[in-house]
Amino acid sequence: MSRSDFLAATDALIGTGDRLVERPEWDGFRAWLIDSDALLEKVWGRMDRYHLAWLNVGRGSAPPGASLDDEGTRRFIAEVASGKLAVLRTMRTTVERQGWALLSDDDEHHHADATEENR
């Protein structure tokens, strides 16, 4: 994956996450978590400690084991999405400014494609 591909994918996830914070809904939230986890794992590897940190966001919404009403569920989705958005934005900024060893440099990526086409 190139750096520009990662940045574009992260921008799309941030846009979806922002919409979920504004209009929380469970099915979209679940899909967004799966998609964002897949991208982050692909680029950064497994992040068990990271997951524990952001999954604790919103825990104060109800006592352990209690069901949330509709408003509580929306609040939980918005709080968890906000926490994960902070992580996505931080990782995006890091890659944009400093690059990342597991991502190809866009110039090298395009150069390799051009070299292949000239063969």
N, CA, C and O atoms as a GROMACS GRO file, in nm:
protein
  476
    1MET      N    1   0.085  -0.117   0.000
    1MET     CA    2   0.000   0.000   0.000
    1MET      C    3   0.090   0.124   0.000
    1MET      O    4   0.190   0.130   0.073
    2SER      N    5   0.055   0.219  -0.080
    2SER     CA    6   0.134   0.343  -0.084
    2SER      C    7   0.084   0.440   0.023
    2SER      O    8  -0.024   0.425   0.079
    3ARG      N    9   0.167   0.538   0.049
    3ARG     CA   10   0.130   0.639   0.148
    3ARG      C   11   0.004   0.713   0.104
    3ARG      O   12  -0.085   0.736   0.186
    4SER      N   13  -0.005   0.750  -0.022
    4SER     CA   14  -0.124   0.823  -0.067
    4SER      C   15  -0.249   0.736  -0.059
    4SER      O   16  -0.357   0.787  -0.030
    5ASP      N   17  -0.236   0.606  -0.085
    5ASP     CA   18  -0.351   0.515  -0.070
    5ASP      C   19  -0.396   0.509   0.075
    5ASP      O   20  -0.516   0.511   0.104
    6PHE      N   21  -0.300   0.501   0.167
    6PHE     CA   22  -0.334   0.499   0.309
    6PHE      C   23  -0.403   0.629   0.350
    6PHE      O   24  -0.504   0.627   0.420
    7LEU      N   25  -0.349   0.741   0.306
    7LEU     CA   26  -0.408   0.870   0.343
    7LEU      C   27  -0.550   0.883   0.288
    7LEU      O   28  -0.638   0.933   0.358
    8ALA      N   29  -0.572   0.839   0.165
    8ALA     CA   30  -0.706   0.846   0.106
    8ALA      C   31  -0.803   0.755   0.180
    8ALA      O   32  -0.916   0.794   0.208
    9ALA      N   33  -0.760   0.634   0.213
    9ALA     CA   34  -0.846   0.541   0.286
    9ALA      C   35  -0.878   0.595   0.425
    9ALA      O   36  -0.990   0.582   0.473
   10THR      N   37  -0.778   0.655   0.489
   10THR     CA   38  -0.799   0.712   0.622
   10THR      C   39  -0.893   0.831   0.614
   10THR      O   40  -0.980   0.846   0.701
   11ASP      N   41  -0.878   0.915   0.512
   11ASP     CA   42  -0.970   1.028   0.495
   11ASP      C   43  -1.114   0.980   0.480
   11ASP      O   44  -1.206   1.040   0.536
   12ALA      N   45  -1.134   0.872   0.404
   12ALA     CA   46  -1.269   0.818   0.386
   12ALA      C   47  -1.325   0.767   0.520
   12ALA      O   48  -1.442   0.791   0.552
   13LEU      N   49  -1.241   0.698   0.597
   13LEU     CA   50  -1.286   0.650   0.728
   13LEU      C   51  -1.316   0.765   0.823
   13LEU      O   52  -1.411   0.757   0.901
   14ILE      N   53  -1.237   0.870   0.818
   14ILE     CA   54  -1.262   0.986   0.903
   14ILE      C   55  -1.395   1.051   0.864
   14ILE      O   56  -1.472   1.091   0.951
   15GLY      N   57  -1.422   1.062   0.735
   15GLY     CA   58  -1.550   1.118   0.690
   15GLY      C   59  -1.668   1.036   0.739
   15GLY      O   60  -1.767   1.092   0.786
   16THR      N   61  -1.657   0.905   0.728
   16THR     CA   62  -1.764   0.817   0.776
   16THR      C   63  -1.778   0.828   0.927
   16THR      O   64  -1.890   0.834   0.978
   17GLY      N   65  -1.666   0.832   0.999
   17GLY     CA   66  -1.671   0.846   1.144
   17GLY      C   67  -1.734   0.977   1.188
   17GLY      O   68  -1.810   0.979   1.284
   18ASP      N   69  -1.702   1.085   1.119
   18ASP     CA   70  -1.763   1.214   1.151
   18ASP      C   71  -1.916   1.208   1.134
   18ASP      O   72  -1.990   1.262   1.215
   19ARG      N   73  -1.961   1.141   1.027
   19ARG     CA   74  -2.106   1.126   1.004
   19ARG      C   75  -2.170   1.041   1.115
   19ARG      O   76  -2.282   1.069   1.157
   20LEU      N   77  -2.098   0.938   1.162
   20LEU     CA   78  -2.151   0.855   1.270
   20LEU      C   79  -2.163   0.932   1.401
   20LEU      O   80  -2.256   0.909   1.478
   21VAL      N   81  -2.069   1.021   1.427
   21VAL     CA   82  -2.077   1.103   1.548
   21VAL      C   83  -2.200   1.194   1.541
   21VAL      O   84  -2.270   1.213   1.640
   22GLU      N   85  -2.226   1.249   1.422
   22GLU     CA   86  -2.340   1.338   1.404
   22GLU      C   87  -2.473   1.263   1.404
   22GLU      O   88  -2.572   1.309   1.461
   23ARG      N   89  -2.474   1.145   1.338
   23ARG     CA   90  -2.597   1.065   1.326
   23ARG      C   91  -2.565   0.919   1.358
   23ARG      O   92  -2.554   0.836   1.267
   24PRO      N   93  -2.549   0.886   1.487
   24PRO     CA   94  -2.511   0.750   1.526
   24PRO      C   95  -2.614   0.646   1.482
   24PRO      O   96  -2.734   0.664   1.502
   25GLU      N   97  -2.566   0.538   1.424
   25GLU     CA   98  -2.651   0.425   1.390
   25GLU      C   99  -2.568   0.298   1.395
   25GLU      O  100  -2.455   0.294   1.347
   26TRP      N  101  -2.627   0.194   1.454
   26TRP     CA  102  -2.553   0.075   1.493
   26TRP      C  103  -2.489   0.000   1.377
   26TRP      O  104  -2.370  -0.032   1.385
   27ASP      N  105  -2.563  -0.029   1.269
   27ASP     CA  106  -2.507  -0.110   1.160
   27ASP      C  107  -2.391  -0.039   1.090
   27ASP      O  108  -2.289  -0.102   1.059
   28GLY      N  109  -2.405   0.090   1.067
   28GLY     CA  110  -2.295   0.165   1.007
   28GLY      C  111  -2.174   0.171   1.099
   28GLY      O  112  -2.060   0.164   1.053
   29PHE      N  113  -2.199   0.182   1.228
   29PHE     CA  114  -2.092   0.185   1.327
   29PHE      C  115  -2.014   0.054   1.326
   29PHE      O  116  -1.890   0.055   1.325
   30ARG      N  117  -2.084  -0.057   1.325
   30ARG     CA  118  -2.017  -0.188   1.323
   30ARG      C  119  -1.933  -0.205   1.197
   30ARG      O  120  -1.819  -0.251   1.204
   31ALA      N  121  -1.987  -0.168   1.082
   31ALA     CA  122  -1.912  -0.179   0.956
   31ALA      C  123  -1.790  -0.089   0.959
   31ALA      O  124  -1.682  -0.128   0.914
   32TRP      N  125  -1.805   0.032   1.012
   32TRP     CA  126  -1.694   0.128   1.020
   32TRP      C  127  -1.583   0.075   1.110
   32TRP      O  128  -1.465   0.089   1.077
   33LEU      N  129  -1.619   0.014   1.223
   33LEU     CA  130  -1.518  -0.044   1.311
   33LEU      C  131  -1.439  -0.154   1.240
   33LEU      O  132  -1.317  -0.159   1.250
   34ILE      N  133  -1.509  -0.241   1.169
   34ILE     CA  134  -1.443  -0.350   1.097
   34ILE      C  135  -1.349  -0.294   0.990
   34ILE      O  136  -1.234  -0.337   0.980
   35ASP      N  137  -1.397  -0.197   0.912
   35ASP     CA  138  -1.315  -0.139   0.804
   35ASP      C  139  -1.194  -0.065   0.861
   35ASP      O  140  -1.084  -0.079   0.809
   36SER      N  141  -1.214   0.012   0.966
   36SER     CA  142  -1.102   0.088   1.022
   36SER      C  143  -1.002  -0.005   1.090
   36SER      O  144  -0.881   0.017   1.080
   37ASP      N  145  -1.050  -0.108   1.157
   37ASP     CA  146  -0.958  -0.205   1.217
   37ASP      C  147  -0.875  -0.274   1.109
   37ASP      O  148  -0.755  -0.296   1.128
   38ALA      N  149  -0.937  -0.310   0.997
   38ALA     CA  150  -0.865  -0.378   0.889
   38ALA      C  151  -0.754  -0.289   0.833
   38ALA      O  152  -0.642  -0.336   0.811
   39LEU      N  153  -0.783  -0.161   0.811
   39LEU     CA  154  -0.680  -0.071   0.759
   39LEU      C  155  -0.568  -0.052   0.860
   39LEU      O  156  -0.451  -0.060   0.825
   40LEU      N  157  -0.604  -0.026   0.984
   40LEU     CA  158  -0.502  -0.002   1.086
   40LEU      C  159  -0.416  -0.125   1.109
   40LEU      O  160  -0.295  -0.113   1.128
   41GLU      N  161  -0.476  -0.243   1.108
   41GLU     CA  162  -0.396  -0.364   1.125
   41GLU      C  163  -0.303  -0.388   1.006
   41GLU      O  164  -0.190  -0.432   1.023
   42LYS      N  165  -0.352  -0.358   0.887
   42LYS     CA  166  -0.269  -0.376   0.767
   42LYS      C  167  -0.144  -0.289   0.773
   42LYS      O  168  -0.036  -0.332   0.735
   43VAL      N  169  -0.159  -0.167   0.821
   43VAL     CA  170  -0.049  -0.072   0.820
   43VAL      C  171   0.032  -0.074   0.949
   43VAL      O  172   0.154  -0.062   0.944
   44TRP      N  173  -0.032  -0.090   1.063
   44TRP     CA  174   0.035  -0.077   1.192
   44TRP      C  175   0.053  -0.210   1.265
   44TRP      O  176   0.125  -0.216   1.364
   45GLY      N  177  -0.012  -0.315   1.219
   45GLY     CA  178  -0.007  -0.443   1.288
   45GLY      C  179  -0.114  -0.452   1.395
   45GLY      O  180  -0.192  -0.358   1.414
   46ARG      N  181  -0.118  -0.564   1.464
   46ARG     CA  182  -0.219  -0.583   1.568
   46ARG      C  183  -0.194  -0.484   1.682
   46ARG      O  184  -0.080  -0.457   1.720
   47MET      N  185  -0.301  -0.431   1.735
   47MET     CA  186  -0.291  -0.326   1.836
   47MET      C  187  -0.379  -0.357   1.956
   47MET      O  188  -0.474  -0.285   1.983
   48ASP      N  189  -0.348  -0.462   2.026
   48ASP     CA  190  -0.432  -0.502   2.138
   48ASP      C  191  -0.445  -0.393   2.244
   48ASP      O  192  -0.554  -0.369   2.294
   49ARG      N  193  -0.335  -0.328   2.279
   49ARG     CA  194  -0.343  -0.222   2.380
   49ARG      C  195  -0.423  -0.104   2.328
   49ARG      O  196  -0.500  -0.043   2.402
   50TYR      N  197  -0.405  -0.071   2.201
   50TYR     CA  198  -0.480   0.038   2.140
   50TYR      C  199  -0.629   0.008   2.145
   50TYR      O  200  -0.709   0.094   2.181
   51HIS      N  201  -0.668  -0.116   2.111
   51HIS     CA  202  -0.809  -0.153   2.115
   51HIS      C  203  -0.865  -0.141   2.255
   51HIS      O  204  -0.976  -0.091   2.273
   52LEU      N  205  -0.791  -0.186   2.354
   52LEU     CA  206  -0.839  -0.177   2.491
   52LEU      C  207  -0.862  -0.032   2.530
   52LEU      O  208  -0.960   0.000   2.598
   53ALA      N  209  -0.774   0.056   2.487
   53ALA     CA  210  -0.786   0.198   2.523
   53ALA      C  211  -0.912   0.259   2.463
   53ALA      O  212  -0.987   0.325   2.534
   54TRP      N  213  -0.936   0.240   2.333
   54TRP     CA  214  -1.051   0.309   2.275
   54TRP      C  215  -1.182   0.237   2.303
   54TRP      O  216  -1.287   0.300   2.299
   55LEU      N  217  -1.179   0.107   2.330
   55LEU     CA  218  -1.303   0.038   2.364
   55LEU      C  219  -1.356   0.080   2.501
   55LEU      O  220  -1.475   0.063   2.530
   56ASN      N  221  -1.271   0.135   2.585
   56ASN     CA  222  -1.316   0.183   2.716
   56ASN      C  223  -1.387   0.317   2.706
   56ASN      O  224  -1.452   0.359   2.802
   57VAL      N  225  -1.377   0.385   2.592
   57VAL     CA  226  -1.448   0.511   2.574
   57VAL      C  227  -1.598   0.481   2.580
   57VAL      O  228  -1.645   0.387   2.516
   58GLY      N  229  -1.671   0.558   2.656
   58GLY     CA  230  -1.815   0.541   2.664
   58GLY      C  231  -1.861   0.440   2.767
   58GLY      O  232  -1.981   0.418   2.781
   59ARG      N  233  -1.770   0.380   2.840
   59ARG     CA  234  -1.810   0.279   2.940
   59ARG      C  235  -1.900   0.338   3.048
   59ARG      O  236  -1.978   0.265   3.108
   60GLY      N  237  -1.890   0.466   3.073
   60GLY     CA  238  -1.973   0.526   3.176
   60GLY      C  239  -2.118   0.546   3.133
   60GLY      O  240  -2.197   0.599   3.211
   61SER      N  241  -2.154   0.504   3.013
   61SER     CA  242  -2.290   0.525   2.963
   61SER      C  243  -2.394   0.444   3.039
   61SER      O  244  -2.509   0.485   3.046
   62ALA      N  245  -2.356   0.331   3.095
   62ALA     CA  246  -2.451   0.246   3.168
   62ALA      C  247  -2.371   0.154   3.260
   62ALA      O  248  -2.253   0.128   3.235
   63PRO      N  249  -2.435   0.105   3.365
   63PRO     CA  250  -2.366   0.009   3.451
   63PRO      C  251  -2.329  -0.117   3.372
   63PRO      O  252  -2.399  -0.152   3.277
   64PRO      N  253  -2.221  -0.186   3.409
   64PRO     CA  254  -2.183  -0.308   3.338
   64PRO      C  255  -2.300  -0.407   3.330
   64PRO      O  256  -2.366  -0.433   3.430
   65GLY      N  257  -2.323  -0.460   3.212
   65GLY     CA  258  -2.429  -0.557   3.191
   65GLY      C  259  -2.566  -0.499   3.166
   65GLY      O  260  -2.660  -0.572   3.134
   66ALA      N  261  -2.581  -0.367   3.181
   66ALA     CA  262  -2.710  -0.304   3.160
   66ALA      C  263  -2.734  -0.278   3.012
   66ALA      O  264  -2.641  -0.253   2.936
   67SER      N  265  -2.859  -0.285   2.973
   67SER     CA  266  -2.895  -0.252   2.835
   67SER      C  267  -2.905  -0.100   2.823
   67SER      O  268  -2.946  -0.031   2.916
   68LEU      N  269  -2.867  -0.050   2.706
   68LEU     CA  270  -2.880   0.093   2.681
   68LEU      C  271  -3.011   0.120   2.608
   68LEU      O  272  -3.053   0.040   2.524
   69ASP      N  273  -3.075   0.230   2.640
   69ASP     CA  274  -3.190   0.271   2.561
   69ASP      C  275  -3.139   0.331   2.431
   69ASP      O  276  -3.018   0.339   2.410
   70ASP      N  277  -3.228   0.373   2.343
   70ASP     CA  278  -3.187   0.427   2.213
   70ASP      C  279  -3.092   0.545   2.227
   70ASP      O  280  -2.992   0.553   2.157
   71GLU      N  281  -3.124   0.635   2.317
   71GLU     CA  282  -3.038   0.753   2.338
   71GLU      C  283  -2.902   0.711   2.392
   71GLU      O  284  -2.799   0.766   2.351
   72GLY      N  285  -2.900   0.616   2.485
   72GLY     CA  286  -2.774   0.567   2.540
   72GLY      C  287  -2.689   0.499   2.434
   72GLY      O  288  -2.567   0.513   2.432
   73THR      N  289  -2.753   0.425   2.345
   73THR     CA  290  -2.682   0.358   2.235
   73THR      C  291  -2.622   0.462   2.141
   73THR      O  292  -2.506   0.449   2.101
   74ARG      N  293  -2.699   0.563   2.106
   74ARG     CA  294  -2.647   0.669   2.019
   74ARG      C  295  -2.530   0.741   2.085
   74ARG      O  296  -2.430   0.772   2.020
   75ARG      N  297  -2.542   0.767   2.215
   75ARG     CA  298  -2.435   0.834   2.288
   75ARG      C  299  -2.310   0.745   2.291
   75ARG      O  300  -2.198   0.794   2.272
   76PHE      N  301  -2.328   0.616   2.315
   76PHE     CA  302  -2.216   0.522   2.317
   76PHE      C  303  -2.146   0.520   2.181
   76PHE      O  304  -2.024   0.529   2.174
   77ILE      N  305  -2.222   0.509   2.072
   77ILE     CA  306  -2.164   0.506   1.937
   77ILE      C  307  -2.086   0.634   1.912
   77ILE      O  308  -1.973   0.630   1.863
   78ALA      N  309  -2.145   0.749   1.945
   78ALA     CA  310  -2.078   0.877   1.921
   78ALA      C  311  -1.949   0.888   2.003
   78ALA      O  312  -1.849   0.939   1.952
   79GLU      N  313  -1.951   0.842   2.128
   79GLU     CA  314  -1.832   0.851   2.212
   79GLU      C  315  -1.720   0.760   2.164
   79GLU      O  316  -1.604   0.800   2.159
   80VAL      N  317  -1.754   0.637   2.128
   80VAL     CA  318  -1.653   0.543   2.080
   80VAL      C  319  -1.599   0.589   1.945
   80VAL      O  320  -1.478   0.586   1.921
   81ALA      N  321  -1.689   0.634   1.856
   81ALA     CA  322  -1.644   0.683   1.725
   81ALA      C  323  -1.553   0.804   1.743
   81ALA      O  324  -1.454   0.816   1.671
   82SER      N  325  -1.584   0.893   1.836
   82SER     CA  326  -1.498   1.010   1.861
   82SER      C  327  -1.359   0.967   1.907
   82SER      O  328  -1.259   1.024   1.863
   83GLY      N  329  -1.352   0.867   1.994
   83GLY     CA  330  -1.222   0.817   2.040
   83GLY      C  331  -1.141   0.756   1.927
   83GLY      O  332  -1.021   0.780   1.916
   84LYS      N  333  -1.207   0.678   1.844
   84LYS     CA  334  -1.135   0.614   1.734
   84LYS      C  335  -1.097   0.716   1.629
   84LYS      O  336  -0.991   0.704   1.567
   85LEU      N  337  -1.181   0.817   1.607
   85LEU     CA  338  -1.146   0.924   1.514
   85LEU      C  339  -1.018   0.995   1.558
   85LEU      O  340  -0.935   1.031   1.474
   86ALA      N  341  -1.001   1.015   1.686
   86ALA     CA  342  -0.878   1.078   1.736
   86ALA      C  343  -0.757   0.992   1.700
   86ALA      O  344  -0.652   1.045   1.662
   87VAL      N  345  -0.770   0.861   1.713
   87VAL     CA  346  -0.661   0.770   1.677
   87VAL      C  347  -0.634   0.777   1.527
   87VAL      O  348  -0.519   0.788   1.486
   88LEU      N  349  -0.739   0.771   1.445
   88LEU     CA  350  -0.722   0.777   1.299
   88LEU      C  351  -0.654   0.908   1.257
   88LEU      O  352  -0.564   0.908   1.173
   89ARG      N  353  -0.698   1.018   1.315
   89ARG     CA  354  -0.640   1.148   1.279
   89ARG      C  355  -0.492   1.155   1.319
   89ARG      O  356  -0.410   1.209   1.245
   90THR      N  357  -0.459   1.103   1.436
   90THR     CA  358  -0.320   1.103   1.481
   90THR      C  359  -0.233   1.018   1.389
   90THR      O  360  -0.125   1.060   1.350
   91MET      N  361  -0.281   0.900   1.356
   91MET     CA  362  -0.204   0.812   1.268
   91MET      C  363  -0.190   0.872   1.128
   91MET      O  364  -0.085   0.862   1.065
   92ARG      N  365  -0.297   0.936   1.081
   92ARG     CA  366  -0.291   0.999   0.949
   92ARG      C  367  -0.185   1.108   0.948
   92ARG      O  368  -0.104   1.116   0.856
   93THR      N  369  -0.186   1.193   1.050
   93THR     CA  370  -0.089   1.302   1.059
   93THR      C  371   0.054   1.248   1.064
   93THR      O  372   0.143   1.303   1.000
   94THR      N  373   0.074   1.142   1.139
   94THR     CA  374   0.207   1.082   1.150
   94THR      C  375   0.255   1.033   1.013
   94THR      O  376   0.368   1.060   0.974
   95VAL      N  377   0.171   0.962   0.942
   95VAL     CA  378   0.209   0.909   0.810
   95VAL      C  379   0.231   1.023   0.711
   95VAL      O  380   0.326   1.020   0.633
   96GLU      N  381   0.145   1.122   0.715
   96GLU     CA  382   0.159   1.235   0.623
   96GLU      C  383   0.290   1.310   0.645
   96GLU      O  384   0.357   1.347   0.549
   97ARG      N  385   0.328   1.332   0.770
   97ARG     CA  386   0.448   1.409   0.802
   97ARG      C  387   0.576   1.328   0.797
   97ARG      O  388   0.680   1.377   0.753
   98GLN      N  389   0.569   1.202   0.843
   98GLN     CA  390   0.692   1.126   0.862
   98GLN      C  391   0.701   1.001   0.777
   98GLN      O  392   0.808   0.940   0.771
   99GLY      N  393   0.594   0.960   0.712
   99GLY     CA  394   0.596   0.834   0.639
   99GLY      C  395   0.583   0.718   0.735
   99GLY      O  396   0.564   0.736   0.855
  100TRP      N  397   0.594   0.598   0.682
  100TRP     CA  398   0.586   0.478   0.765
  100TRP      C  399   0.655   0.366   0.690
  100TRP      O  400   0.634   0.350   0.570
  101ALA      N  401   0.737   0.290   0.759
  101ALA     CA  402   0.820   0.187   0.696
  101ALA      C  403   0.739   0.083   0.619
  101ALA      O  404   0.788   0.029   0.520
  102LEU      N  405   0.616   0.055   0.661
  102LEU     CA  406   0.537  -0.047   0.595
  102LEU      C  407   0.457   0.005   0.476
  102LEU      O  408   0.383  -0.070   0.412
  103LEU      N  409   0.471   0.133   0.445
  103LEU     CA  410   0.404   0.192   0.330
  103LEU      C  411   0.508   0.232   0.226
  103LEU      O  412   0.614   0.283   0.260
  104SER      N  413   0.476   0.207   0.101
  104SER     CA  414   0.570   0.250  -0.002
  104SER      C  415   0.562   0.400  -0.019
  104SER      O  416   0.457   0.461   0.000
  105ASP      N  417   0.675   0.458  -0.053
  105ASP     CA  418   0.675   0.600  -0.083
  105ASP      C  419   0.606   0.618  -0.217
  105ASP      O  420   0.631   0.540  -0.310
  106ASP      N  421   0.522   0.716  -0.231
  106ASP     CA  422   0.446   0.732  -0.354
  106ASP      C  423   0.536   0.749  -0.476
  106ASP      O  424   0.508   0.694  -0.582
  107ASP      N  425   0.646   0.824  -0.461
  107ASP     CA  426   0.736   0.843  -0.574
  107ASP      C  427   0.800   0.711  -0.615
  107ASP      O  428   0.809   0.681  -0.734
  108GLU      N  429   0.843   0.631  -0.518
  108GLU     CA  430   0.901   0.500  -0.549
  108GLU      C  431   0.797   0.408  -0.610
  108GLU      O  432   0.827   0.334  -0.703
  109HIS      N  433   0.674   0.413  -0.558
  109HIS     CA  434   0.565   0.328  -0.606
  109HIS      C  435   0.536   0.360  -0.753
  109HIS      O  436   0.525   0.269  -0.836
  110HIS      N  437   0.523   0.488  -0.786
  110HIS     CA  438   0.494   0.527  -0.924
  110HIS      C  439   0.614   0.500  -1.014
  110HIS      O  440   0.598   0.465  -1.131
  111HIS      N  441   0.735   0.518  -0.960
  111HIS     CA  442   0.856   0.490  -1.038
  111HIS      C  443   0.863   0.343  -1.074
  111HIS      O  444   0.899   0.308  -1.187
  112ALA      N  445   0.829   0.256  -0.979
  112ALA     CA  446   0.832   0.112  -1.005
  112ALA      C  447   0.728   0.075  -1.111
  112ALA      O  448   0.754  -0.010  -1.196
  113ASP      N  449   0.610   0.138  -1.105
  113ASP     CA  450   0.508   0.111  -1.206
  113ASP      C  451   0.554   0.155  -1.344
  113ASP      O  452   0.533   0.083  -1.442
  114ALA      N  453   0.618   0.271  -1.352
  114ALA     CA  454   0.667   0.321  -1.481
  114ALA      C  455   0.777   0.231  -1.536
  114ALA      O  456   0.783   0.205  -1.656
  115THR      N  457   0.865   0.183  -1.448
  115THR     CA  458   0.972   0.094  -1.489
  115THR      C  459   0.915  -0.035  -1.545
  115THR      O  460   0.963  -0.084  -1.647
  116GLU      N  461   0.813  -0.089  -1.481
  116GLU     CA  462   0.749  -0.212  -1.529
  116GLU      C  463   0.686  -0.190  -1.666
  116GLU      O  464   0.697  -0.276  -1.753
  117GLU      N  465   0.621  -0.076  -1.686
  117GLU     CA  466   0.556  -0.047  -1.813
  117GLU      C  467   0.657  -0.034  -1.926
  117GLU      O  468   0.625  -0.065  -2.040
  118ASN      N  469   0.780   0.012  -1.897
  118ASN     CA  470   0.882   0.033  -2.000
  118ASN      C  471   0.954  -0.095  -2.037
  118ASN      O  472   1.032  -0.094  -2.132
  119ARG      N  473   0.931  -0.204  -1.968
  119ARG     CA  474   1.000  -0.329  -1.999
  119ARG      C  475   0.934  -0.401  -2.112
  119ARG      O  476   0.978  -0.509  -2.150
   0.00000   0.00000   0.00000
